Amino acid sequence: MNLTKLLQSQGFGTRRECRALVMSGRVGVAGEEILNPDAEVAEHDLIFTVDGKDWRYREKAYVMLHKPSGYECSQKPKHYPSVLGLLPTQLRNRGLQTVGRLDEDTTGLLLLTDDGQFLHVYTSPRKSIEKVYRATVKHPLSEEQLNALRKGVVLHDDPEPVAAQSAVARDAHTLELTLTGGKYHQVKRMVAAAGNRVEALHRERMGAYSLPDDLAPGEWCYVEPDTAR
Ligand code: URA
């Protein structure tokens, strides 16, 4: 692949900016500075450097972010900063989109990608991707509430009851809820319909991806695409 095109595909700017980056000696491939912006490079497994920092060529990017509270999942946020601001410019330039959304005050696992096919599969209701949430609730959890969540509760925008895959009390005020749907404010509305109230919400898992303990709020890491779906 042409080096300028490769840099552009990885989010390093416009064609003109990428050409200038190469010609000013800031790009290296296999330990060597390359000054020709039209040099041909083999992109497979390629590690290149920009200003001395290593980057791996990725045809598509898959990122896991530990979303902190106080961020919106929107590209055009209204009241809080966007989660996209937590990522480096190169990733933002690639046009990453969030795989589903978390509320501004929800924390935990958020996936982002520029792979439209992956995004479609992971957000399609027909694929039934499991999401595991930990909700801190206001009132002590009762068996009736847990049973209502398992059997299904009615939300105002849908006459069909919505059921959790599982609802487990980890302790009196901590609910582990596994859902396959992705309706607006689904956990908060289901818990309210069961007679309790969510005070804090955290997503621990989505499909094949679990939030690692060592990924602090605001931090992100690359992940591999889940090819099993
Ligand atoms: N359900 C909610 O109510 N909020 C979220 O952020 C995610 C699921």
Boltz pocket constraint, residues with backbone or C-beta under 6 A from the ligand:
constraints:
  - pocket:
      binder: B
      contacts: [[A, 101], [A, 102], [A, 103], [A, 104], [A, 106], [A, 183], [A, 184], [A, 185], [A, 186], [A, 187], [A, 188], [A, 189], [A, 201]]
      max_distance: 6.0
